[in-house]
Amino acid sequence: MSIKPGLVGEITHIVTEAETAATYGSGLVPTLSTPHLVALMENAARETVQAYLPENQSTVGTMIDLQHLAPTPVGMEVHLRAEVLAVEGRRLRLHIEAWDEVEKIGRCEHERFIIDWERFMQRVAQKEHQIRG
């Protein structure tokens, strides 16, 4: 595996009305919601490492420790930068920061695990079978 500490990835995103706290129900304000900031940070982390994995592997988020520092209005661009801090077997630890066009809006420590896609989906199917019979 060629995922190593220091690997960096970046993404950008334009905030839409559908991503606001008012729309999510996580608040009443028409600004980027914390749940969507989490999703953007996870996406930045996944994008950073995915190209370095075999086709049959991906990653899933297992922990995020987030600080949402400032509001971002609809239509503003958000830039995210993810950096791999540590690789411990299948466990990846990353640091992610997000800025809008004015200031830093968030930072987090994030953990992801490398999964085998088929094995993971078999486990999901087994769980579905337990519930639905």
N, C-alpha and C positions, 0 to 999 in steps of 0.2 A: 504494500500500500504506500502511496506517495503523499498521503496527507501528513503534514508535519507542522509543528508549532511555527508560527510566523506567517503561514499561508493567509492571504488577505483576499477578500472579495467585496465588491461594491455593487449596489443596485440603486436605482432612483424610481420614484413613484409620485404620481400626482394625486392629491387627496380629492376624493369624490364625496358627494352628499351621502351616499350609501355607507360610508365609513365613519360617519360622525357619531359622537356619543349620543346625540338625540335620536338617531336612527337605530343604533344598537340597543338603546334603552339603558345604557350604562351611565347616563347623565342627561342633562337637558340642553347642553351647549352644542352649537353647530360647528364643532371643531373635531379634528382627528381623535377618535376614541382610543382609550388605552387598550381594549381588546384588539383593535385593528393594528395598533403599534406593535403589539406582541406578534401578531401574524406577519407583519412586515419584517420584524427582526428574525423570526424563525425562517422566513423565506430567504433573507440575506445569508443566514448561516447555511441553509441547505444548498443554495446556489454556489456558495464558496467551495463546498467540498464535493458536490455531486459529480463533477467532471473527473474527479480523481478516483472514483469508484467503478468497479466492473458493472456491466449492464444489469446484472441480477441483484445488485445491492442498492440500497438507499439509506436514508437516515430518518430517525424519528426524534422529535423533541421530548425530553423527559423532565426538564427543570428549566425555569427561567426566573431570575431575580432582577426585576425591572424597576427603574425609576423613570417615571414620565415627568419631565421637567418643565415643559412649556406647551401652550396650545398652538395648534397649526390650523389655519382656516382652509376651507374648501378651495380648491384650485391651486394651492401652493405645492411646490415640488419638495419632496422629502428625499434626502440622500442618506443611505445607510452603508456602513462599513463594518464588516465582520472580520475578526482575526482569530485564528485557531491559537489557543493558549497551550493546550496539552492534548496528547493522544495517549490513551491508556487502554490498550487492547481495542475493543470496539467502542469505547467511551471517548467522546470528543468534548472538550471544554472550549468555549468561545467567549470573546468579549465583543459586544456590538454597540455601536453608537449611531445615533440618528440626528440629523440636522435638517431644519427647514431652510428657507432662503434667508432667514434672519439670525437664527441661533440654534444651539444644541437643544434638542427637544427630548432626548432620551438616551439612556445607556442601560446595558444589562450584562449579566453573566448568564450564559446559556449552556446547557448540556444536551448533547444528542448522542444516540447510539446507532451504530451501523447495523443494519438488518439485512438478512437475505430475504428478498421480496417474496419468493414462493413459500418459504417456511413461515413468514409473518402472516401471509394471507391464509395459510392453512390453519393457523391458530385462530384467526378471526372467524373463519368458517366453522371451526369446532365450537367456538363460543356462541355463534348464531344458532347452531344446531342444538345446543344445550337449552336455549331459550325457546326456540320455535319447534323443536322436536323433529 
